[in-house]
Every structure is written in C-alpha cells, then in structure tokens.
Amino acid sequence: MNRALTIAIAGLFSSLFIFPLQADEAVSTTIGGLYKEKATLNGKLVKLQGKVVKVNNRIMQRNFLHLQDGSGNPDDGSNDITVTSQDTANVDDQVTVMGTLILDHDFGAGYKYPVLVEKATITPSE
C-alpha cells in the first residue's frame, strides 16, 4: 500500500511539470461589454483595446487614462472606461490594457468611479 501511495504522489508531482499551473487568464471584452457584464467581471482580470482619449498622470501616485473603443453608449457613459496604472500613454494612442475590474471605487477627494480598471498594464496595440 505504501508503494502505491508513493507512486501516486510521484505521478501527481510529475504532472505539474507537464501541465503547469496557470494564473487566471484575462477576459477579453469591449468597453461596452465590460459595462454589461460588470457584476460578473468584478474583481477579475480584464483585457481591453482602444484609443486613449484623456490622460492625467501622477495623481495619487498613479496615472489615470480614459479609453474608448467605439462600443457602449455615450448617453450613459458606458463608452468610456477609466484605467489606473503605473504605465502611461498619450492621447490618441491605440493601446491594449490589462487590469482588474473594480466596481464603486471611491478614492476620496471627488475621485469616485462606478466602474474602473485598476493596476493595469498598458501596451501599444499592434
């Protein structure tokens, strides 16, 4: 019995090298889709692509960028997402953003966001 247990444990450990554990993969979506699925995506890693329409750097030790991709509704604001990052970009840059979706975040001092992508990486889109 001991030998069978040892073989089973060895098999489990060796499978870790064949099938490595992976971190949660980001959910790719549009900005409009992010607003539609915000309850489901809250706290999850999301990936977006779009155009930078506004940049405010070095506020509360982070950069705030606004991103749009043509989806969502401008009448209710679901066409624009605010992103916080240590990275930055320029207005009109096409970028890919990957970060955690956070709902109803209040930084204080008037910085309150019902939907926010936080601690994102920002890379140029190809």
C-alpha positions in Angstrom: 0.0 0.0 0.0 2.8 2.4 0.8 4.4 1.8 -2.6 1.2 2.5 -4.4 0.7 5.8 -2.5 4.3 6.8 -3.3 3.8 6.1 -7.0 0.5 8.1 -7.0 2.1 11.1 -5.3 5.1 11.0 -7.6 2.7 10.9 -10.6 0.9 14.0 -9.3 4.1 15.9 -8.8 5.4 15.0 -12.2 2.2 16.1 -13.8 2.9 19.6 -12.5 5.8 19.8 -14.9 3.8 18.5 -17.8 0.7 20.7 -17.1 2.0 23.8 -15.3 -0.4 25.7 -13.2 -1.6 28.9 -14.9 -2.8 32.2 -13.4 -6.2 33.3 -14.2 -6.4 34.4 -17.8 -7.7 37.8 -18.6 -11.2 38.1 -20.0 -11.1 40.0 -23.4 -14.0 42.2 -23.9 -15.1 45.6 -25.3 -15.7 48.6 -23.1 -19.5 48.3 -23.7 -19.3 44.6 -22.9 -17.4 45.5 -19.7 -20.3 47.7 -18.5 -22.9 45.0 -19.5 -21.0 42.2 -17.6 -19.6 44.3 -14.8 -21.2 42.3 -12.0 -19.8 39.1 -13.4 -16.4 40.6 -14.1 -16.0 42.4 -10.8 -12.6 41.5 -9.3 -11.4 39.7 -12.4 -8.6 40.4 -14.8 -9.9 42.0 -18.0 -8.2 42.9 -21.3 -9.4 45.8 -23.5 -8.2 47.5 -26.6 -9.0 51.1 -27.6 -8.0 54.6 -28.1 -6.7 56.8 -25.3 -8.9 59.9 -25.1 -7.7 61.5 -21.8 -4.6 61.2 -19.6 -4.0 62.6 -16.1 -0.6 61.5 -14.9 0.8 61.4 -11.3 -2.4 61.8 -9.4 -2.4 59.9 -6.1 0.7 58.0 -7.2 -0.8 56.6 -10.3 -1.8 57.6 -13.8 -5.4 57.9 -14.9 -6.3 57.2 -18.5 -9.7 57.2 -20.3 -10.1 54.6 -23.0 -12.8 54.3 -25.8 -13.2 51.6 -28.4 -16.4 52.7 -30.2 -18.7 50.4 -28.2 -21.0 51.4 -25.4 -23.4 54.3 -25.2 -22.1 57.9 -24.8 -25.5 58.9 -23.3 -25.0 56.8 -20.2 -21.1 56.9 -20.2 -20.7 53.2 -21.0 -18.5 54.1 -24.0 -15.6 55.3 -21.8 -13.6 53.4 -19.1 -11.1 54.9 -16.6 -7.9 53.0 -16.1 -5.3 53.4 -13.4 -1.7 52.3 -14.0 1.9 53.0 -13.3 2.3 52.9 -17.1 1.0 55.8 -19.3 0.2 56.6 -22.9 -0.6 59.7 -25.0 -4.0 60.9 -26.2 -4.9 59.2 -29.5 -2.6 56.2 -28.8 -4.2 52.8 -29.6 -3.4 50.6 -26.6 -4.1 47.2 -25.0 -4.9 47.4 -21.3 -4.9 44.5 -18.9 -6.0 45.1 -15.3 -8.5 44.2 -12.6 -12.1 45.4 -12.9 -13.3 47.2 -9.7 -16.8 48.5 -9.0 -17.8 51.5 -7.0 -14.3 52.6 -6.0 -14.0 55.8 -4.1 -10.5 57.3 -3.8 -11.9 60.3 -1.9 -11.4 64.0 -2.9 -14.1 63.6 -5.6 -12.5 60.6 -7.3 -15.4 58.1 -7.3 -15.8 55.5 -10.1 -18.7 53.2 -10.6 -16.6 51.1 -13.0 -12.7 51.2 -13.0 -9.9 49.1 -14.4 -7.2 49.3 -11.8 -3.4 48.5 -11.6 -3.4 47.9 -15.4 -0.5 47.3 -17.8 -0.7 49.5 -20.9 1.0 48.4 -24.1 0.8 49.8 -27.6 -1.7 47.8 -29.8 -0.4 46.3 -33.0 
